């Protein structure tokens, strides 16, 4: 669940304010040869692929750039290609995408890194890699540094995409991070290898579980121990944050104060190729837009959940992310409705995060402007608002046999759809006193048509150091008045 959903939605819809990200790293050409397999070769015990098509995609650091473009950001790409057919094909893909590739240099002495995947009947059968993973020549490395320095003048974020194919080997990472520090540009790194020391001084790293375990020499199976080691690594490298990707377990955000777990977004998985590229692109976009660290991690999770639903290396689009956010919002609204035990657990989690919890209660039958305004005003007294909602039985006891007009489950669902409401819990008693005692809210809110001594639970809340607030109501707005006007014998 996003902490600031509207801000995230606005950032995505607005292309993250047109921020520019400079991506530097290992460029690749991903080639897919697809077809049908119906027999085994008579020459050797291997399947025969009847070739049906070929698809080429810009991969590696170029795929990170594609994701950023898909999210609506401006992108400059820097790296190295070979002076060969694959290099020409890669350059053509970058040009077709409308990507700024002025800092993509050509090395006639090394091949363009490529991955050719043979796919038969929808199943990957073989991958063929062409690459030279040695470091760049001193001359070419210096040319790349100068090209990046020129491109960095109008960059909001520097993103280093290290696939261990040689472009970011040796001292090059250190020099680029120092250049960014001189300009006040944050640096995000998708790392590789055992030696994370060359990323010292970056803003944020996004290793996966295996990469982190290799770097710190820990057991990847011991997640708690691994994350404790990550805290030490973050401090040693002078990072603002480590974002550890954990596959189906989501992510762990490691900063100076705490480790925050961000759950994965459940999606059907067809291909995880390039999911890490989408993750760091989403985090970079969120950082450029000034989003909360947890929100940008959740956004990256959501975007990665989209691309794993595609076959082959894929880049996410802004429309796909907005659609995924809309789908998640519907699920999150329903998830706001909890029983007492679930709500107690949720309130404890909010309080542990330092958030102030407001509680109010009512029937909220035939929701109207007065209700919505009241709830918005109540929530301003804290960071979370929990609504205790009368069941149908208790509404009848309070309002009469002809009420409620709307059933309890429908009333709960409509309340949960309001941005101001963070939780809804039904109660069947005549008063919410037991609910209040169980949840122990920081603030108890009630309409200003009550006096404080008339508010159920006021004495209890004040006894444990909480606050009672009387919220101003909108004049001439009530369900009873609306019902009265609807009666056929009502004048006018």
ZADO-534064 format. One record per residue (C-alpha): x, y, z; chain. Coordinates in Angstrom, 1 decimal. Layout:
N
ATOM        X        Y        Z   fivo
ATOM        X        Y        Z      A
...
END
This chain:
492
ATOM        X        Y        Z   fivo
ATOM      0.0      0.0      0.0      A
ATOM      1.4      3.4     -0.9      A
ATOM      1.8      5.9      1.9      A
ATOM      0.9      8.8     -0.5      A
ATOM     -1.1      7.2     -3.3      A
ATOM     -2.3     10.4     -4.9      A
ATOM      1.2     11.8     -5.0      A
ATOM      2.5      8.6     -6.6      A
ATOM     -0.3      8.5     -9.1      A
ATOM      0.3     12.1    -10.1      A
ATOM      4.0     11.4    -10.5      A
ATOM      3.4      8.5    -12.8      A
ATOM      0.7     10.3    -14.8      A
ATOM      2.9     13.3    -15.2      A
ATOM      6.0     11.4    -16.4      A
ATOM      7.8     12.2    -13.1      A
ATOM      8.1     15.8    -13.9      A
ATOM     10.2     15.3    -17.0      A
ATOM     13.3     14.4    -15.0      A
ATOM     16.3     13.3    -16.9      A
ATOM     18.2     10.1    -16.0      A
ATOM     21.7      9.4    -17.3      A
ATOM     22.2      5.6    -17.6      A
ATOM     25.7      4.3    -17.9      A
ATOM     26.6      0.6    -18.2      A
ATOM     26.9     -2.6    -20.2      A
ATOM     24.8     -2.4    -23.4      A
ATOM     23.5     -5.6    -24.9      A
ATOM     21.5     -6.9    -27.9      A
ATOM     18.9     -9.5    -26.8      A
ATOM     17.9    -11.7    -29.8      A
ATOM     15.0    -14.1    -29.7      A
ATOM     14.8    -16.9    -32.3      A
ATOM     11.3    -18.5    -31.9      A
ATOM      9.5    -21.3    -33.6      A
ATOM      8.0    -24.8    -33.2      A
ATOM      9.7    -28.0    -32.2      A
ATOM      8.1    -31.2    -33.6      A
ATOM     10.9    -33.7    -34.0      A
ATOM     14.3    -34.8    -32.9      A
ATOM     17.3    -34.4    -35.3      A
ATOM     18.5    -37.6    -37.0      A
ATOM     22.0    -36.2    -36.8      A
ATOM     22.1    -35.9    -33.0      A
ATOM     19.7    -36.3    -30.1      A
ATOM     18.6    -32.7    -30.2      A
ATOM     15.3    -31.0    -31.0      A
ATOM     14.8    -29.4    -34.3      A
ATOM     13.4    -25.8    -34.2      A
ATOM     11.4    -24.7    -37.3      A
ATOM     12.2    -21.0    -37.2      A
ATOM      9.2    -18.8    -37.1      A
ATOM     10.5    -15.4    -36.3      A
ATOM     13.3    -13.3    -34.9      A
ATOM     13.0    -10.4    -32.4      A
ATOM     15.7     -8.0    -31.3      A
ATOM     15.6     -5.9    -28.1      A
ATOM     18.0     -3.5    -26.6      A
ATOM     19.1     -5.1    -23.3      A
ATOM     21.3     -4.6    -20.3      A
ATOM     21.7     -0.9    -19.4      A
ATOM     19.8     -0.1    -22.6      A
ATOM     16.8     -2.0    -21.2      A
ATOM     17.0      0.1    -18.0      A
ATOM     16.8      3.2    -20.3      A
ATOM     13.8      1.7    -22.2      A
ATOM     12.0      1.3    -18.9      A
ATOM     12.7      4.9    -17.9      A
ATOM     11.5      6.1    -21.3      A
ATOM      8.3      4.0    -20.9      A
ATOM      7.7      5.7    -17.6      A
ATOM      7.9      9.1    -19.3      A
ATOM     11.3     10.3    -18.2      A
ATOM     14.0     11.8    -20.4      A
ATOM     17.0      9.5    -20.8      A
ATOM     20.6      9.8    -21.9      A
ATOM     22.5      6.5    -22.4      A
ATOM     26.2      6.0    -22.2      A
ATOM     28.2      2.8    -22.9      A
ATOM     30.1      0.9    -25.5      A
ATOM     29.1     -1.2    -28.5      A
ATOM     31.2     -3.1    -31.0      A
ATOM     31.9     -2.2    -34.6      A
ATOM     29.8     -5.1    -35.9      A
ATOM     26.4     -6.1    -37.2      A
ATOM     25.0     -6.5    -33.7      A
ATOM     26.4     -3.1    -32.7      A
ATOM     24.6     -1.6    -35.7      A
ATOM     21.4     -3.4    -34.8      A
ATOM     21.6     -2.1    -31.3      A
ATOM     22.3      1.5    -32.4      A
ATOM     19.2      1.2    -34.7      A
ATOM     17.0      0.2    -31.8      A
ATOM     18.3      3.1    -29.7      A
ATOM     17.6      5.5    -32.5      A
ATOM     14.1      4.1    -33.1      A
ATOM     13.3      4.5    -29.4      A
ATOM     14.2      8.2    -29.6      A
ATOM     16.9      7.8    -27.0      A
ATOM     19.8     10.2    -26.5      A
ATOM     22.8      8.0    -27.3      A
ATOM     25.5     10.6    -28.0      A
ATOM     27.6      9.0    -25.2      A
ATOM     27.4      5.5    -26.7      A
ATOM     31.0      4.9    -28.0      A
ATOM     32.3      2.3    -30.5      A
ATOM     35.1     -0.1    -29.7      A
ATOM     36.4     -1.9    -32.8      A
ATOM     38.4     -4.3    -30.7      A
ATOM     35.5     -6.0    -28.8      A
ATOM     32.2     -7.5    -29.9      A
ATOM     28.8     -6.1    -29.0      A
ATOM     27.6     -8.0    -26.0      A
ATOM     24.7    -10.1    -27.2      A
ATOM     22.4    -12.9    -25.9      A
ATOM     20.7    -15.1    -28.4      A
ATOM     17.8    -17.1    -26.9      A
ATOM     16.4    -20.1    -28.8      A
ATOM     12.7    -20.5    -27.9      A
ATOM     10.7    -23.5    -29.1      A
ATOM      7.0    -24.0    -28.3      A
ATOM      7.2    -21.0    -25.9      A
ATOM     10.0    -22.6    -23.9      A
ATOM     13.6    -21.3    -23.9      A
ATOM     15.9    -24.2    -25.1      A
ATOM     19.3    -22.6    -25.3      A
ATOM     21.1    -19.2    -24.8      A
ATOM     24.2    -18.2    -26.8      A
ATOM     26.3    -15.3    -25.4      A
ATOM     28.8    -13.3    -27.4      A
ATOM     30.9    -11.0    -25.1      A
ATOM     34.2     -9.7    -24.0      A
ATOM     34.1     -9.2    -20.2      A
ATOM     37.6     -7.6    -19.9      A
ATOM     37.9     -3.9    -18.9      A
ATOM     37.9     -1.2    -21.5      A
ATOM     41.2      0.1    -22.8      A
ATOM     42.6      3.1    -20.8      A
ATOM     41.9      5.4    -23.8      A
ATOM     38.3      4.3    -24.3      A
ATOM     37.6      4.4    -20.5      A
ATOM     38.8      8.0    -20.5      A
ATOM     36.7      8.9    -23.5      A
ATOM     33.7      7.4    -21.8      A
ATOM     34.3      9.4    -18.6      A
ATOM     34.5     12.6    -20.7      A
ATOM     31.3     11.7    -22.5      A
ATOM     29.5     11.0    -19.3      A
ATOM     30.8     14.2    -17.7      A
ATOM     29.3     16.2    -20.6      A
ATOM     26.0     14.3    -20.4      A
ATOM     25.8     14.8    -16.6      A
ATOM     25.3     18.6    -16.9      A
ATOM     21.6     18.3    -17.3      A
ATOM     21.0     15.0    -15.5      A
ATOM     18.9     14.7    -12.3      A
ATOM     20.0     11.1    -11.5      A
ATOM     23.0      9.0    -12.6      A
ATOM     22.2      5.3    -12.9      A
ATOM     25.0      2.8    -13.2      A
ATOM     23.8     -0.6    -14.6      A
ATOM     26.6     -3.1    -14.0      A
ATOM     26.2     -6.4    -15.8      A
ATOM     29.9     -7.4    -15.2      A
ATOM     30.6     -7.2    -18.9      A
ATOM     33.6     -4.9    -18.5      A
ATOM     32.3     -1.4    -19.1      A
ATOM     32.1     -0.5    -15.4      A
ATOM     35.2     -2.5    -14.4      A
ATOM     38.2     -1.1    -12.5      A
ATOM     38.2      2.5    -11.2      A
ATOM     35.6      3.7    -13.7      A
ATOM     32.7      3.5    -11.2      A
ATOM     34.7      5.5     -8.6      A
ATOM     35.4      8.2    -11.0      A
ATOM     31.8      8.5    -12.2      A
ATOM     30.5      8.6     -8.6      A
ATOM     33.0     11.3     -7.7      A
ATOM     31.9     13.3    -10.8      A
ATOM     28.3     13.0     -9.7      A
ATOM     29.1     14.0     -6.1      A
ATOM     30.8     17.2     -7.4      A
ATOM     27.6     18.1     -9.2      A
ATOM     25.2     17.1     -6.4      A
ATOM     23.7     14.3     -8.6      A
ATOM     22.4     11.2     -6.8      A
ATOM     23.9      7.9     -8.0      A
ATOM     21.9      4.6     -8.2      A
ATOM     23.8      1.4     -8.8      A
ATOM     22.6     -2.1     -9.9      A
ATOM     25.7     -3.9     -8.8      A
ATOM     27.5     -7.1     -9.7      A
ATOM     30.5     -9.1     -8.4      A
ATOM     32.2     -9.5     -5.0      A
ATOM     33.8     -6.1     -4.8      A
ATOM     31.2     -3.5     -3.8      A
ATOM     33.9     -1.1     -2.6      A
ATOM     34.0      0.5     -6.1      A
ATOM     30.5      1.7     -5.5      A
ATOM     31.5      3.6     -2.3      A
ATOM     29.9      7.0     -2.1      A
ATOM     26.8      6.1     -4.2      A
ATOM     23.4      7.1     -3.0      A
ATOM     21.7      3.7     -3.3      A
ATOM     22.5      0.1     -4.4      A
ATOM     19.9     -2.5     -5.5      A
ATOM     21.6     -5.9     -5.1      A
ATOM     19.5     -9.0     -5.2      A
ATOM     19.7    -11.6     -2.4      A
ATOM     22.4    -13.7     -4.1      A
ATOM     24.5    -10.7     -5.1      A
ATOM     24.4     -9.3     -1.5      A
ATOM     25.3    -12.7      0.0      A
ATOM     28.3    -12.9     -2.4      A
ATOM     29.5     -9.3     -1.5      A
ATOM     29.4     -9.8      2.2      A
ATOM     30.3    -13.5      2.4      A
ATOM     27.1    -14.5      4.1      A
ATOM     24.6    -17.4      3.7      A
ATOM     21.8    -16.3      1.4      A
ATOM     19.4    -18.7      3.1      A
ATOM     19.7    -16.8      6.4      A
ATOM     17.7    -13.7      5.4      A
ATOM     17.7    -12.0      8.8      A
ATOM     21.5    -12.5      9.2      A
ATOM     22.0    -11.3      5.6      A
ATOM     20.0     -8.1      6.2      A
ATOM     22.0     -7.4      9.4      A
ATOM     25.2     -7.7      7.3      A
ATOM     23.6     -5.3      4.8      A
ATOM     23.3     -2.6      7.5      A
ATOM     27.0     -2.8      8.1      A
ATOM     27.8     -2.7      4.3      A
ATOM     25.5      0.3      3.9      A
ATOM     27.4      2.2      6.6      A
ATOM     30.8      1.1      5.3      A
ATOM     30.1      2.3      1.8      A
ATOM     28.5      5.6      2.9      A
ATOM     25.2      4.8      1.1      A
ATOM     22.0      6.5      2.0      A
ATOM     20.2      3.2      1.4      A
ATOM     20.4     -0.4      0.2      A
ATOM     17.4     -1.8     -1.5      A
ATOM     17.7     -5.6     -1.5      A
ATOM     15.4     -7.4     -4.0      A
ATOM     14.1    -10.7     -2.7      A
ATOM     12.0    -12.1     -5.6      A
ATOM      8.6    -13.3     -4.4      A
ATOM      9.4    -11.9     -0.9      A
ATOM      9.5     -8.3     -2.3      A
ATOM     12.2     -6.0     -1.1      A
ATOM     14.0     -4.9      2.0      A
ATOM     15.0     -1.2      2.4      A
ATOM     18.1     -0.9      4.6      A
ATOM     18.8      2.6      5.8      A
ATOM     20.5      4.2      8.8      A
ATOM     17.6      3.7     11.2      A
ATOM     15.8      0.5     10.2      A
ATOM     15.1     -2.3      7.8      A
ATOM     11.7     -2.0      6.1      A
ATOM     10.2     -4.9      4.2      A
ATOM      8.1     -4.1      1.2      A
ATOM      6.0     -7.1      0.0      A
ATOM      6.0     -8.3     -3.6      A
ATOM      3.1     -7.7     -5.9      A
ATOM      1.4    -11.0     -6.7      A
ATOM      1.4    -11.6    -10.5      A
ATOM      1.5    -14.5    -12.9      A
ATOM      5.2    -14.9    -13.9      A
ATOM      6.1    -15.8    -17.5      A
ATOM      9.7    -14.5    -17.6      A
ATOM     11.9    -12.7    -15.1      A
ATOM     14.3    -11.4    -17.7      A
ATOM     15.0     -7.7    -17.1      A
ATOM     12.9     -7.5    -13.9      A
ATOM     15.9     -6.0    -12.1      A
ATOM     16.2     -3.4    -14.8      A
ATOM     12.6     -2.4    -14.2      A
ATOM     13.1     -2.3    -10.4      A
ATOM     16.1      0.2    -10.6      A
ATOM     14.3      2.3    -13.2      A
ATOM     11.2      2.5    -11.0      A
ATOM     13.3      3.5     -8.0      A
ATOM     15.2      6.1    -10.1      A
ATOM     12.0      7.6    -11.3      A
ATOM     10.6      7.8     -7.8      A
ATOM     13.8      9.4     -6.5      A
ATOM     13.7     12.0     -9.3      A
ATOM     10.1     12.8     -8.4      A
ATOM     10.9     13.1     -4.7      A
ATOM      8.7     10.2     -3.6      A
ATOM      8.9      8.6     -0.2      A
ATOM     11.5      5.7     -0.1      A
ATOM      8.9      3.1      0.7      A
ATOM      6.6      4.4     -2.0      A
ATOM      9.3      4.4     -4.7      A
ATOM     10.2      0.8     -3.7      A
ATOM      6.5     -0.2     -3.9      A
ATOM      6.3      1.5     -7.3      A
ATOM      9.3     -0.4     -8.5      A
ATOM      7.7     -3.7     -7.2      A
ATOM      4.5     -2.9     -9.0      A
ATOM      6.4     -2.1    -12.3      A
ATOM      8.4     -5.3    -12.0      A
ATOM      5.2     -7.2    -11.5      A
ATOM      4.0     -6.0    -14.8      A
ATOM      7.1     -6.9    -16.8      A
ATOM      7.4    -10.5    -15.5      A
ATOM      4.0    -11.0    -17.0      A
ATOM      5.6    -10.5    -20.5      A
ATOM      7.7    -13.0    -22.3      A
ATOM     11.3    -12.0    -22.9      A
ATOM     13.1     -8.8    -22.1      A
ATOM     10.4     -6.2    -21.7      A
ATOM     10.0     -2.6    -20.6      A
ATOM      7.1     -1.3    -18.6      A
ATOM      4.9      1.6    -19.8      A
ATOM      3.3      4.4    -17.9      A
ATOM     -0.2      3.2    -18.8      A
ATOM      0.6     -0.3    -17.6      A
ATOM      1.7      1.0    -14.2      A
ATOM     -1.3      3.2    -13.8      A
ATOM     -3.6      0.2    -14.6      A
ATOM     -1.7     -1.9    -12.1      A
ATOM     -2.1      0.9     -9.5      A
ATOM     -5.8      1.1    -10.2      A
ATOM     -6.2     -2.7     -9.7      A
ATOM     -4.1     -2.7     -6.6      A
ATOM     -6.1      0.3     -5.2      A
ATOM     -9.3     -1.8     -5.5      A
ATOM     -7.7     -4.6     -3.6      A
ATOM     -6.3     -2.3     -1.0      A
ATOM     -9.7     -0.7     -0.4      A
ATOM    -11.2     -4.1      0.4      A
ATOM     -8.2     -4.9      2.6      A
ATOM     -9.0     -1.9      4.8      A
ATOM    -12.0     -3.8      6.2      A
ATOM    -10.8     -6.0      9.1      A
ATOM    -12.1     -7.8     12.1      A
ATOM    -11.0     -6.6     15.6      A
ATOM     -7.9     -8.8     15.8      A
ATOM     -6.7     -7.7     12.4      A
ATOM     -7.4     -4.1     13.1      A
ATOM     -5.6     -4.3     16.4      A
ATOM     -2.5     -5.7     14.6      A
ATOM     -2.7     -3.0     12.0      A
ATOM     -3.0     -0.2     14.6      A
ATOM      0.0     -1.6     16.4      A
ATOM      2.1     -1.6     13.2      A
ATOM      1.1      2.0     12.5      A
ATOM      2.0      3.1     16.0      A
ATOM      5.4      1.3     15.8      A
ATOM      6.1      3.3     12.7      A
ATOM      5.5      6.5     14.7      A
ATOM      2.1      7.2     13.1      A
ATOM     -0.8      8.8     15.1      A
ATOM     -4.0      6.9     15.0      A
ATOM     -7.4      8.6     15.0      A
ATOM    -10.6      6.7     15.8      A
ATOM    -14.2      7.7     15.1      A
ATOM    -17.4      5.7     14.8      A
ATOM    -20.9      5.9     13.4      A
ATOM    -23.6      4.3     11.2      A
ATOM    -22.6      6.1      8.0      A
ATOM    -25.9      5.1      6.3      A
ATOM    -26.4      6.7      2.9      A
ATOM    -23.0      8.3      2.8      A
ATOM    -23.2     12.0      1.9      A
ATOM    -21.1     15.2      1.8      A
ATOM    -21.4     15.7      5.5      A
ATOM    -19.9     12.3      6.2      A
ATOM    -17.0     12.7      3.8      A
ATOM    -16.1     16.2      5.1      A
ATOM    -16.3     15.0      8.7      A
ATOM    -14.0     12.1      8.0      A
ATOM    -11.5     14.3      6.1      A
ATOM    -11.4     16.7      9.0      A
ATOM    -11.0     13.9     11.6      A
ATOM     -8.1     12.4      9.8      A
ATOM     -6.2     15.7      9.9      A
ATOM     -5.6     15.1     13.6      A
ATOM     -3.3     12.1     12.8      A
ATOM     -1.8     10.0     10.1      A
ATOM     -4.3      7.1     10.1      A
ATOM     -8.1      7.1     10.6      A
ATOM    -10.0      4.0     11.8      A
ATOM    -13.7      4.0     11.5      A
ATOM    -15.8      1.9     13.9      A
ATOM    -19.0      1.0     11.9      A
ATOM    -22.2      0.0     13.4      A
ATOM    -23.6     -3.4     12.2      A
ATOM    -27.1     -3.5     10.8      A
ATOM    -28.5     -4.8     14.1      A
ATOM    -27.0     -2.0     16.1      A
ATOM    -28.2      0.6     13.6      A
ATOM    -31.7     -0.7     14.0      A
ATOM    -31.4     -0.4     17.7      A
ATOM    -30.3      3.2     17.4      A
ATOM    -32.4      4.4     14.4      A
ATOM    -35.4      2.2     14.2      A
ATOM    -36.7     -0.8     12.3      A
ATOM    -36.6      0.9      8.9      A
ATOM    -32.8      1.6      9.1      A
ATOM    -30.2      1.1      7.8      A
ATOM    -31.0      1.9      4.2      A
ATOM    -27.6      0.4      3.1      A
ATOM    -26.4     -3.0      4.5      A
ATOM    -23.3     -3.2      6.7      A
ATOM    -21.0     -4.8      4.1      A
ATOM    -21.9     -2.2      1.4      A
ATOM    -21.4      0.7      4.0      A
ATOM    -18.0     -0.7      5.0      A
ATOM    -16.9     -1.0      1.3      A
ATOM    -17.9      2.5      0.5      A
ATOM    -16.1      3.9      3.5      A
ATOM    -13.0      1.9      2.6      A
ATOM    -13.0      3.6     -0.8      A
ATOM    -12.5      7.0      0.8      A
ATOM     -8.9      8.2      0.7      A
ATOM     -9.3      9.7      4.2      A
ATOM    -10.1      6.3      5.7      A
ATOM     -7.3      3.8      6.5      A
ATOM     -9.3      1.1      8.3      A
ATOM    -12.9      0.0      8.9      A
ATOM    -14.0     -2.4     11.7      A
ATOM    -17.6     -3.4     12.4      A
ATOM    -19.0     -3.5     15.9      A
ATOM    -22.3     -5.0     17.1      A
ATOM    -22.6     -3.5     20.6      A
ATOM    -24.7     -0.5     21.4      A
ATOM    -21.5      1.6     21.9      A
ATOM    -17.9      1.3     20.6      A
ATOM    -16.4      1.4     24.1      A
ATOM    -14.9     -2.1     23.9      A
ATOM    -13.5     -1.4     20.4      A
ATOM    -11.9      1.8     21.7      A
ATOM    -10.4      0.0     24.7      A
ATOM     -9.0     -2.7     22.4      A
ATOM     -7.5     -0.3     19.8      A
ATOM     -6.3      2.4     22.3      A
ATOM     -6.3      5.2     19.6      A
ATOM     -4.2      8.3     20.1      A
ATOM     -7.1     10.6     19.1      A
ATOM    -10.9     10.0     19.6      A
ATOM    -12.9     12.1     17.1      A
ATOM    -16.6     12.9     17.3      A
ATOM    -18.9     15.5     15.8      A
ATOM    -19.1     18.9     17.3      A
ATOM    -22.8     18.3     18.0      A
ATOM    -21.6     16.4     21.1      A
ATOM    -20.1     17.7     24.3      A
ATOM    -16.9     16.0     25.4      A
ATOM    -18.6     14.5     28.4      A
ATOM    -21.1     12.9     26.1      A
ATOM    -18.5     11.1     23.9      A
ATOM    -18.2      7.4     24.6      A
ATOM    -14.6      6.5     25.4      A
ATOM    -13.5     10.1     26.1      A
ATOM    -12.4      9.4     29.6      A
ATOM    -10.6      6.2     28.7      A
ATOM     -8.7      7.9     25.8      A
ATOM     -7.6     10.8     28.0      A
ATOM     -6.6      8.4     30.8      A
ATOM     -3.9      6.8     28.6      A
ATOM     -2.7     10.2     27.3      A
ATOM     -4.8     10.4     24.2      A
ATOM     -6.8     13.4     22.9      A
ATOM    -10.5     13.9     22.3      A
ATOM    -11.4     16.3     19.4      A
ATOM    -14.8     17.6     18.4      A
ATOM    -15.0     17.9     14.6      A
ATOM    -17.1     20.7     13.0      A
ATOM    -20.0     19.4     10.9      A
ATOM    -21.3     20.6      7.6      A
ATOM    -24.6     22.3      8.3      A
ATOM    -27.9     20.9      7.0      A
ATOM    -26.3     17.5      6.0      A
ATOM    -27.7     14.4      7.6      A
ATOM    -29.0     11.0      6.5      A
ATOM    -32.2     11.5      8.5      A
ATOM    -32.9     14.8      6.7      A
ATOM    -32.3     13.2      3.3      A
ATOM    -34.6     10.3      4.2      A
ATOM    -37.3     12.7      5.4      A
ATOM    -37.1     14.6      2.1      A
ATOM    -37.5     11.4      0.2      A
ATOM    -40.8     10.5      1.9      A
ATOM    -43.8     10.9     -0.5      A
ATOM    -45.8     13.0      2.0      A
ATOM    -42.9     15.5      2.5      A
ATOM    -43.9     19.0      1.3      A
ATOM    -41.9     20.4     -1.7      A
END
